[in-house]
Amino acid sequence: MKLVGLGYNLILNVSSNATVGDIKMEVERLTSLPVQYQRLLARGKKLDDDAANLDGAGIQDRTRLMLLHNEAYSKDREGVTALTALVNEIVELERKASEATMDRKAVHEHVTRICCKIDGVDTHGSDSLRAIRKSAIARVEAIEKQAEHQA
């Protein structure tokens, strides 16, 4: 199935028994756009029920899906943008740390810097942004733990 919108043009390979929620998780994996900020459309209809089976929703193998931001995104846009940039920094740090091009002290310095930046992202009371921050902190701290085990 093909997914377009928000500057993306992706081909998704999913099983026929996948759900709308499964599609959203795959979109998050490929685009870093969190599930809670996604709106999917197929044939002009909103796909709001994450538990709905794709076959049951009338979505077939060659169906084209449209990816849009939902209402929550407009409220949290600033935080989502900042956290997405930080997640990209985390991905780059994961790559460098896994290639062993950084010593343990350098990894610690980068982890500390990224954690401080994450802490500086204002959630404005958004539970979704808090969850994304928590996930990002856990991910970056895991890099440091991995570096300690390799030393």
PADODREN-571868 format. One record per residue: chain; x, y, z of N, C-alpha, C in turn. Coordinates in pm, whole numbers, plus 50000, padded with zeros to 5 digits. Last residue first. Layout:
! PADODREN-571868
+-----+-------+-------+-------+-------+-------+-------+-------+-------+-------+
: mol :  n.px :  n.py :  n.pz : ca.px : ca.py : ca.pz :  c.px :  c.py :  c.pz :
+-----+-------+-------+-------+-------+-------+-------+-------+-------+-------+
:   A :     X :     Y :     Z :     X :     Y :     Z :     X :     Y :     Z :
...
+-----+-------+-------+-------+-------+-------+-------+-------+-------+-------+
! end
This chain:
! PADODREN-571868
+-----+-------+-------+-------+-------+-------+-------+-------+-------+-------+
: mol :  n.px :  n.py :  n.pz : ca.px : ca.py : ca.pz :  c.px :  c.py :  c.pz :
+-----+-------+-------+-------+-------+-------+-------+-------+-------+-------+
:   A : 53266 : 49888 : 52764 : 53397 : 49932 : 52816 : 53463 : 49827 : 52902 :
:   A : 53017 : 49796 : 52711 : 53120 : 49768 : 52611 : 53259 : 49801 : 52662 :
:   A : 52870 : 49894 : 52922 : 52887 : 49750 : 52912 : 52998 : 49712 : 52813 :
:   A : 52870 : 50166 : 52862 : 52934 : 50120 : 52985 : 52962 : 49970 : 52979 :
:   A : 52719 : 50169 : 52628 : 52860 : 50210 : 52621 : 52935 : 50163 : 52745 :
:   A : 52470 : 50097 : 52731 : 52536 : 50009 : 52635 : 52686 : 50040 : 52627 :
:   A : 52418 : 50323 : 52886 : 52431 : 50192 : 52951 : 52503 : 50094 : 52860 :
:   A : 52399 : 50515 : 52681 : 52504 : 50525 : 52783 : 52527 : 50392 : 52853 :
:   A : 52172 : 50423 : 52550 : 52299 : 50433 : 52477 : 52414 : 50437 : 52575 :
:   A : 51976 : 50453 : 52740 : 52013 : 50317 : 52700 : 52146 : 50317 : 52623 :
:   A : 51940 : 50725 : 52740 : 52007 : 50665 : 52856 : 52050 : 50522 : 52825 :
:   A : 51796 : 50753 : 52502 : 51932 : 50808 : 52509 : 52008 : 50751 : 52629 :
:   A : 51556 : 50620 : 52573 : 51636 : 50576 : 52457 : 51779 : 50627 : 52466 :
:   A : 51461 : 50767 : 52788 : 51493 : 50625 : 52805 : 51583 : 50576 : 52693 :
:   A : 51419 : 51012 : 52658 : 51517 : 51002 : 52767 : 51557 : 50857 : 52789 :
:   A : 51216 : 50940 : 52478 : 51344 : 50989 : 52428 : 51452 : 50979 : 52534 :
:   A : 51009 : 50872 : 52656 : 51063 : 50771 : 52564 : 51200 : 50813 : 52512 :
:   A : 50963 : 51123 : 52774 : 51003 : 51009 : 52857 : 51068 : 50900 : 52771 :
:   A : 50879 : 51271 : 52549 : 51001 : 51308 : 52624 : 51053 : 51191 : 52704 :
:   A : 50643 : 51134 : 52490 : 50751 : 51137 : 52391 : 50883 : 51173 : 52459 :
:   A : 50497 : 51188 : 52722 : 50528 : 51049 : 52687 : 50643 : 51043 : 52586 :
:   A : 50472 : 51466 : 52702 : 50542 : 51406 : 52817 : 50585 : 51263 : 52786 :
:   A : 50316 : 51484 : 52471 : 50454 : 51533 : 52469 : 50535 : 51479 : 52587 :
:   A : 50080 : 51368 : 52575 : 50148 : 51309 : 52460 : 50294 : 51354 : 52454 :
:   A : 50003 : 51543 : 52776 : 50043 : 51407 : 52812 : 50119 : 51340 : 52699 :
:   A : 50083 : 51878 : 52798 : 50041 : 51772 : 52706 : 50094 : 51636 : 52752 :
:   A : 50167 : 52100 : 52941 : 50067 : 52013 : 53001 : 50020 : 51898 : 52913 :
:   A : 50371 : 52207 : 52789 : 50247 : 52283 : 52803 : 50133 : 52195 : 52854 :
:   A : 50623 : 52105 : 52764 : 50511 : 52020 : 52721 : 50377 : 52093 : 52726 :
:   A : 50924 : 52238 : 52655 : 50802 : 52263 : 52734 : 50687 : 52181 : 52678 :
:   A : 51238 : 52111 : 52672 : 51120 : 52117 : 52584 : 50996 : 52129 : 52671 :
:   A : 51446 : 52071 : 52847 : 51410 : 52208 : 52814 : 51289 : 52221 : 52722 :
:   A : 51491 : 51801 : 52849 : 51430 : 51861 : 52967 : 51383 : 52003 : 52940 :
:   A : 51628 : 51781 : 52608 : 51494 : 51720 : 52621 : 51420 : 51783 : 52738 :
:   A : 51867 : 51908 : 52681 : 51782 : 51965 : 52575 : 51640 : 51910 : 52584 :
:   A : 51959 : 51729 : 52874 : 51931 : 51868 : 52911 : 51841 : 51935 : 52807 :
:   A : 51996 : 51502 : 52712 : 51897 : 51499 : 52820 : 51860 : 51640 : 52866 :
:   A : 52207 : 51593 : 52550 : 52076 : 51565 : 52490 : 51967 : 51562 : 52596 :
:   A : 52411 : 51615 : 52743 : 52370 : 51732 : 52664 : 52230 : 51711 : 52606 :
:   A : 52431 : 51349 : 52834 : 52397 : 51457 : 52927 : 52344 : 51579 : 52852 :
:   A : 52511 : 51224 : 52597 : 52386 : 51185 : 52662 : 52339 : 51295 : 52756 :
:   A : 52761 : 51347 : 52554 : 52652 : 51364 : 52457 : 52517 : 51331 : 52519 :
:   A : 52901 : 51254 : 52782 : 52885 : 51398 : 52757 : 52768 : 51425 : 52661 :
:   A : 52894 : 50975 : 52740 : 52830 : 51034 : 52859 : 52804 : 51183 : 52838 :
:   A : 53048 : 50957 : 52507 : 52907 : 50915 : 52504 : 52833 : 50979 : 52621 :
:   A : 53292 : 51040 : 52613 : 53228 : 51121 : 52509 : 53080 : 51086 : 52498 :
:   A : 53341 : 50827 : 52790 : 53329 : 50963 : 52842 : 53258 : 51053 : 52741 :
:   A : 53367 : 50606 : 52618 : 53259 : 50610 : 52716 : 53235 : 50752 : 52769 :
:   A : 53450 : 50716 : 52280 : 53479 : 50651 : 52408 : 53364 : 50675 : 52506 :
:   A : 53335 : 50638 : 51954 : 53333 : 50729 : 52069 : 53370 : 50652 : 52194 :
:   A : 53317 : 50451 : 51768 : 53402 : 50564 : 51733 : 53409 : 50665 : 51846 :
:   A : 53159 : 50223 : 51775 : 53272 : 50234 : 51869 : 53369 : 50344 : 51828 :
:   A : 52928 : 50207 : 51645 : 53049 : 50189 : 51564 : 53176 : 50198 : 51646 :
:   A : 52752 : 50276 : 51842 : 52756 : 50136 : 51800 : 52878 : 50106 : 51714 :
:   A : 52794 : 50552 : 51859 : 52828 : 50468 : 51974 : 52839 : 50321 : 51933 :
:   A : 52694 : 50636 : 51610 : 52834 : 50658 : 51646 : 52879 : 50567 : 51759 :
:   A : 52422 : 50554 : 51634 : 52507 : 50507 : 51525 : 52655 : 50520 : 51562 :
:   A : 52337 : 50697 : 51857 : 52331 : 50550 : 51858 : 52424 : 50493 : 51752 :
:   A : 52367 : 50956 : 51758 : 52452 : 50911 : 51869 : 52452 : 50759 : 51878 :
:   A : 52164 : 50951 : 51566 : 52302 : 50973 : 51524 : 52399 : 50928 : 51633 :
:   A : 51944 : 50919 : 51735 : 51972 : 50819 : 51632 : 52116 : 50830 : 51586 :
:   A : 51960 : 51160 : 51877 : 51976 : 51033 : 51947 : 52011 : 50922 : 51849 :
:   A : 51903 : 51345 : 51678 : 52034 : 51348 : 51743 : 52063 : 51216 : 51814 :
:   A : 51637 : 51266 : 51634 : 51735 : 51251 : 51525 : 51877 : 51258 : 51579 :
:   A : 51532 : 51347 : 51877 : 51533 : 51203 : 51846 : 51631 : 51177 : 51731 :
:   A : 51554 : 51622 : 51839 : 51636 : 51556 : 51941 : 51641 : 51405 : 51920 :
:   A : 51365 : 51663 : 51639 : 51505 : 51698 : 51613 : 51597 : 51630 : 51714 :
:   A : 51139 : 51585 : 51783 : 51178 : 51510 : 51664 : 51324 : 51538 : 51629 :
:   A : 51126 : 51785 : 51977 : 51157 : 51647 : 52018 : 51198 : 51561 : 51899 :
:   A : 51062 : 52009 : 51818 : 51184 : 52007 : 51899 : 51223 : 51865 : 51936 :
:   A : 50815 : 51925 : 51709 : 50927 : 51960 : 51622 : 51059 : 51953 : 51699 :
:   A : 50663 : 51893 : 51942 : 50687 : 51777 : 51853 : 50807 : 51804 : 51765 :
:   A : 50657 : 52157 : 52039 : 50722 : 52050 : 52116 : 50754 : 51930 : 52030 :
:   A : 50513 : 52283 : 51830 : 50646 : 52331 : 51870 : 50722 : 52222 : 51945 :
:   A : 50263 : 52133 : 51819 : 50357 : 52141 : 51708 : 50499 : 52179 : 51751 :
:   A : 50045 : 52094 : 51981 : 50175 : 52050 : 52031 : 50288 : 52066 : 51929 :
:   A : 49825 : 52184 : 51833 : 49846 : 52235 : 51970 : 49989 : 52209 : 52017 :
:   A : 49846 : 52034 : 51603 : 49851 : 52180 : 51592 : 49877 : 52243 : 51729 :
:   A : 49813 : 51772 : 51700 : 49942 : 51815 : 51650 : 49952 : 51968 : 51646 :
:   A : 49547 : 51744 : 51757 : 49641 : 51750 : 51869 : 49777 : 51802 : 51824 :
:   A : 49430 : 51714 : 51504 : 49409 : 51837 : 51580 : 49510 : 51852 : 51693 :
:   A : 49679 : 51551 : 51292 : 49548 : 51564 : 51352 : 49541 : 51692 : 51436 :
:   A : 49832 : 51561 : 50969 : 49840 : 51585 : 51113 : 49698 : 51593 : 51166 :
:   A : 49804 : 51286 : 50734 : 49784 : 51426 : 50775 : 49814 : 51438 : 50924 :
:   A : 49840 : 51072 : 50467 : 49886 : 51103 : 50602 : 49872 : 51253 : 50626 :
:   A : 49640 : 50858 : 50282 : 49685 : 50996 : 50296 : 49720 : 51019 : 50443 :
:   A : 49689 : 50560 : 50095 : 49655 : 50626 : 50220 : 49712 : 50767 : 50221 :
:   A : 49564 : 50361 : 49844 : 49650 : 50475 : 49872 : 49598 : 50542 : 49999 :
:   A : 49566 : 50011 : 49802 : 49497 : 50131 : 49847 : 49599 : 50240 : 49880 :
:   A : 49658 : 49765 : 49727 : 49701 : 49882 : 49648 : 49629 : 50011 : 49687 :
:   A : 49542 : 49585 : 49918 : 49686 : 49593 : 49897 : 49730 : 49721 : 49826 :
:   A : 49263 : 49759 : 50073 : 49328 : 49648 : 50006 : 49474 : 49678 : 49979 :
:   A : 49029 : 49835 : 50306 : 49161 : 49875 : 50256 : 49231 : 49752 : 50201 :
:   A : 48793 : 49800 : 50440 : 48790 : 49810 : 50294 : 48922 : 49853 : 50232 :
:   A : 48800 : 49746 : 50702 : 48785 : 49888 : 50667 : 48785 : 49910 : 50516 :
:   A : 48853 : 49476 : 50699 : 48722 : 49521 : 50744 : 48695 : 49666 : 50710 :
:   A : 49122 : 49485 : 50625 : 49022 : 49423 : 50536 : 48882 : 49471 : 50571 :
:   A : 49233 : 49609 : 50854 : 49237 : 49676 : 50724 : 49135 : 49617 : 50627 :
:   A : 49051 : 49624 : 51157 : 49127 : 49544 : 51063 : 49122 : 49610 : 50927 :
:   A : 49065 : 49867 : 51411 : 48998 : 49815 : 51292 : 49095 : 49740 : 51202 :
:   A : 49193 : 49989 : 51617 : 49176 : 49845 : 51629 : 49113 : 49783 : 51504 :
:   A : 49181 : 50260 : 51562 : 49311 : 50192 : 51551 : 49300 : 50041 : 51559 :
:   A : 48959 : 50438 : 51398 : 48959 : 50321 : 51487 : 49087 : 50241 : 51468 :
:   A : 48989 : 50631 : 51198 : 49003 : 50669 : 51338 : 49015 : 50551 : 51433 :
:   A : 49040 : 50716 : 50910 : 49065 : 50586 : 50972 : 49095 : 50613 : 51120 :
:   A : 48811 : 50899 : 50716 : 48906 : 50896 : 50826 : 48919 : 50754 : 50880 :
:   A : 48786 : 50876 : 50361 : 48730 : 50846 : 50493 : 48841 : 50843 : 50597 :
:   A : 48896 : 50902 : 50109 : 48825 : 51015 : 50165 : 48765 : 50993 : 50303 :
:   A : 49040 : 50666 : 50073 : 48919 : 50690 : 49992 : 48831 : 50799 : 50053 :
:   A : 49164 : 50710 : 50385 : 49162 : 50617 : 50273 : 49030 : 50637 : 50201 :
:   A : 49377 : 50884 : 50609 : 49256 : 50883 : 50527 : 49273 : 50778 : 50418 :
:   A : 49501 : 50931 : 50935 : 49507 : 50859 : 50809 : 49372 : 50865 : 50740 :
:   A : 49678 : 51140 : 51138 : 49543 : 51114 : 51087 : 49563 : 51046 : 50952 :
:   A : 49894 : 51149 : 51421 : 49864 : 51108 : 51285 : 49714 : 51101 : 51259 :
:   A : 49973 : 51186 : 51677 : 49958 : 51306 : 51595 : 49923 : 51274 : 51450 :
:   A : 50013 : 50942 : 51799 : 49908 : 51028 : 51854 : 49886 : 51157 : 51776 :
:   A : 50237 : 50839 : 51668 : 50103 : 50787 : 51638 : 49995 : 50885 : 51682 :
:   A : 50488 : 51077 : 51571 : 50422 : 50991 : 51670 : 50277 : 50958 : 51632 :
:   A : 50695 : 51055 : 51307 : 50574 : 51126 : 51347 : 50497 : 51036 : 51444 :
:   A : 50907 : 50911 : 51210 : 50924 : 50972 : 51343 : 50805 : 51058 : 51384 :
:   A : 50879 : 50759 : 50980 : 50878 : 50905 : 50968 : 50911 : 50979 : 51096 :
:   A : 50889 : 50484 : 51038 : 50950 : 50534 : 50915 : 50966 : 50686 : 50910 :
:   A : 50753 : 50459 : 51282 : 50888 : 50403 : 51267 : 50960 : 50464 : 51147 :
:   A : 50507 : 50574 : 51215 : 50593 : 50637 : 51317 : 50737 : 50588 : 51303 :
:   A : 50420 : 50384 : 51031 : 50442 : 50521 : 50986 : 50532 : 50594 : 51086 :
:   A : 50390 : 50168 : 51203 : 50488 : 50160 : 51095 : 50520 : 50299 : 51042 :
:   A : 50181 : 50265 : 51360 : 50310 : 50232 : 51423 : 50421 : 50225 : 51318 :
:   A : 49979 : 50285 : 51167 : 50029 : 50406 : 51233 : 50164 : 50381 : 51301 :
:   A : 49942 : 50014 : 51109 : 49986 : 50106 : 51003 : 50047 : 50230 : 51067 :
:   A : 49844 : 49927 : 51354 : 49970 : 49871 : 51302 : 50028 : 49962 : 51195 :
:   A : 49602 : 50069 : 51362 : 49706 : 50097 : 51461 : 49842 : 50044 : 51417 :
:   A : 49464 : 49934 : 51165 : 49497 : 50075 : 51142 : 49609 : 50116 : 51239 :
:   A : 49611 : 49603 : 51146 : 49509 : 49699 : 51189 : 49555 : 49841 : 51152 :
:   A : 49657 : 49315 : 50933 : 49705 : 49430 : 51009 : 49589 : 49522 : 51044 :
:   A : 49605 : 49103 : 50770 : 49532 : 49107 : 50897 : 49580 : 49221 : 50988 :
:   A : 49774 : 49129 : 50557 : 49633 : 49155 : 50532 : 49552 : 49160 : 50662 :
:   A : 50076 : 49304 : 50651 : 49996 : 49183 : 50631 : 49849 : 49219 : 50616 :
:   A : 50248 : 49554 : 50460 : 50183 : 49506 : 50582 : 50100 : 49383 : 50550 :
:   A : 50458 : 49773 : 50341 : 50432 : 49630 : 50326 : 50377 : 49578 : 50457 :
:   A : 50425 : 50085 : 50197 : 50414 : 50007 : 50320 : 50383 : 49863 : 50285 :
:   A : 50603 : 50334 : 50048 : 50537 : 50207 : 50021 : 50541 : 50127 : 50150 :
:   A : 50565 : 50690 : 50065 : 50617 : 50563 : 50114 : 50536 : 50444 : 50062 :
:   A : 50628 : 50994 : 50072 : 50578 : 50910 : 49964 : 50637 : 50772 : 49990 :
:   A : 50584 : 51297 : 50253 : 50626 : 51156 : 50246 : 50559 : 51088 : 50128 :
:   A : 50480 : 51547 : 50291 : 50612 : 51536 : 50230 : 50665 : 51395 : 50219 :
:   A : 50227 : 51504 : 50386 : 50325 : 51566 : 50475 : 50467 : 51552 : 50423 :
:   A : 50165 : 51217 : 50177 : 50123 : 51330 : 50257 : 50233 : 51377 : 50349 :
:   A : 50102 : 50867 : 50125 : 50149 : 50998 : 50080 : 50097 : 51105 : 50176 :
:   A : 50157 : 50528 : 50092 : 50122 : 50633 : 50186 : 50183 : 50763 : 50137 :
:   A : 50039 : 50231 : 49945 : 50116 : 50354 : 49929 : 50064 : 50458 : 50027 :
:   A : 50084 : 49884 : 50000 : 50000 : 50000 : 50000 : 50089 : 50123 : 50000 :
+-----+-------+-------+-------+-------+-------+-------+-------+-------+-------+
! end
